[in-house]
């Protein structure tokens, strides 16, 4: 996550990041006799119950906020923290719930949801009552949607959702 931290810090300090339309990293390259670790190739766990799964995803919001917080006006800290967490909950979290339902099990995805509980991911952020309540409601709605939305329908909608998120 250090790349995200550095990019957020550079932007918060008034710097610029270079964006290119060309693909500069090739994905899924296979070299004979070599392999790379991937969450998607791990064997499915046979979970008897839902167990909390703490993934790096649960730290994304805090990392981004920590990177920019020295540059924030004290009066805007709460609003900015809430916007960051809203984006994590709306754009990053739901696809991962569906992905873990695909490569693992529904119980594993529910464990990811437990790892993303507001008590965990909002800890240390001074949001105020309204913003805290909003984010807790958002978490609940997104979690229910991510755990119940049909996987096939998500695959069909993925390109449109991606385009929407990138606007």
C-alpha positions in Angstrom: 0.0 0.0 0.0 3.0 2.3 0.1 2.3 3.3 -3.6 -1.1 4.6 -2.6 0.3 6.4 0.4 3.0 8.1 -1.7 0.6 9.1 -4.5 -1.9 10.6 -2.0 0.9 12.4 -0.2 2.3 13.8 -3.5 -1.1 15.0 -4.6 -2.0 16.5 -1.1 1.3 18.4 -1.2 0.3 20.0 -4.5 2.4 17.7 -6.7 1.4 15.9 -9.9 1.2 12.3 -10.9 1.9 11.2 -14.5 -1.0 9.4 -16.2 -0.5 7.4 -19.3 -3.0 5.7 -21.5 -0.6 2.9 -22.5 -0.4 -0.4 -20.6 3.0 -0.5 -19.1 2.6 -3.6 -16.9 1.7 -6.9 -18.5 -0.6 -9.0 -16.3 -0.8 -12.8 -16.1 2.6 -13.5 -17.7 3.5 -17.1 -17.3 7.2 -18.3 -17.3 7.8 -22.0 -17.6 8.8 -23.4 -14.2 7.9 -20.3 -12.3 4.8 -19.3 -10.4 3.5 -16.4 -8.4 1.3 -16.4 -5.3 -2.2 -15.3 -6.0 -5.3 -15.2 -3.7 -7.3 -16.6 -6.7 -5.3 -19.8 -6.9 -5.4 -20.7 -3.2 -7.5 -23.7 -2.5 -11.1 -23.1 -1.4 -11.4 -23.1 2.4 -14.0 -25.4 3.8 -15.3 -23.0 6.5 -17.9 -24.4 8.9 -18.7 -20.9 10.1 -18.0 -17.3 9.2 -14.7 -16.2 10.5 -13.3 -12.6 10.3 -10.9 -12.1 7.4 -8.7 -9.1 7.9 -7.4 -8.1 4.5 -5.3 -5.1 3.5 -8.5 -3.7 2.1 -9.6 -2.8 5.6 -6.6 -0.4 5.8 -7.1 1.5 2.5 -9.1 4.4 3.9 -6.8 4.9 6.9 -3.7 4.8 4.7 -5.1 7.4 2.3 -6.2 9.7 5.2 -2.8 9.4 7.0 -1.1 10.4 3.8 -3.1 13.6 3.3 -3.9 14.6 6.9 -0.9 16.9 7.4 -2.2 19.0 4.5 -5.8 19.3 5.6 -7.3 22.3 7.3 -8.5 21.1 10.8 -12.1 22.1 9.9 -12.1 19.8 6.8 -10.6 16.7 8.3 -13.9 15.0 9.2 -15.5 15.7 5.8 -12.4 14.4 4.0 -12.1 11.3 6.1 -15.8 10.5 5.4 -15.3 11.1 1.6 -12.4 8.7 1.6 -14.2 6.0 3.5 -17.3 6.5 1.3 -15.2 5.8 -1.8 -13.6 2.7 -0.3 -17.0 1.4 0.7 -18.7 2.2 -2.6 -16.0 1.4 -5.2 -13.4 -0.9 -3.6 -15.2 -3.0 -1.1 -18.2 -4.4 -3.0 -16.2 -5.9 -6.0 -13.9 -7.7 -3.5 -16.9 -9.2 -1.7 -18.1 -10.6 -5.0 -14.6 -11.7 -6.0 -14.1 -13.6 -2.8 -17.5 -15.2 -3.3 -16.2 -16.3 -6.7 -12.7 -17.6 -5.7 -13.5 -18.8 -2.2 -16.9 -19.1 -0.6 -19.8 -17.0 0.6 -18.7 -17.6 4.2 -15.2 -16.3 3.4 -16.7 -13.2 1.8 -18.9 -12.7 4.9 -15.6 -13.0 6.9 -14.2 -10.2 4.8 -17.3 -8.1 5.6 -16.6 -8.7 9.3 -13.1 -7.5 8.8 -14.5 -4.3 7.2 -16.9 -3.6 10.1 -17.1 0.2 10.9 -15.8 -0.4 14.4 -12.6 -1.6 12.7 -12.2 0.6 9.6 -13.4 3.9 11.1 -11.4 3.5 14.3 -9.4 6.6 15.0 -11.2 8.8 12.5 -13.0 11.7 14.1 -16.1 11.8 11.9 -18.8 13.3 14.0 -22.2 11.6 14.7 -23.8 12.3 11.3 -20.9 11.1 9.2 -20.3 8.1 11.4 -24.0 7.1 11.1 -23.9 7.7 7.3 -20.8 5.5 6.9 -22.3 2.7 9.1 -25.5 2.7 7.0 -23.5 2.7 3.8 -21.5 -0.2 5.1 -24.6 -2.1 5.9 -26.3 -1.5 2.5 -23.1 -2.3 0.5 -22.4 -5.4 2.5 -25.9 -6.8 2.0 -25.6 -6.0 -1.7 -22.2 -7.5 -2.1 -23.1 -10.7 -0.3 -26.4 -11.2 -2.1 -26.1 -9.7 -5.5 -25.9 -12.4 -8.2 -22.3 -13.0 -9.3 -23.3 -13.5 -13.0 -25.2 -10.2 -13.1 -22.1 -8.4 -11.6 -19.9 -9.9 -14.3 -22.3 -8.5 -16.9 -22.4 -5.1 -15.3 -18.7 -4.9 -14.5 -17.6 -2.8 -17.6 -20.4 -0.2 -17.0 -19.6 -0.1 -13.2 -15.9 0.3 -14.0 -16.6 3.2 -16.4 -18.9 4.8 -13.8 -16.2 4.6 -11.1 -13.5 6.1 -13.3 -15.6 9.2 -14.2 
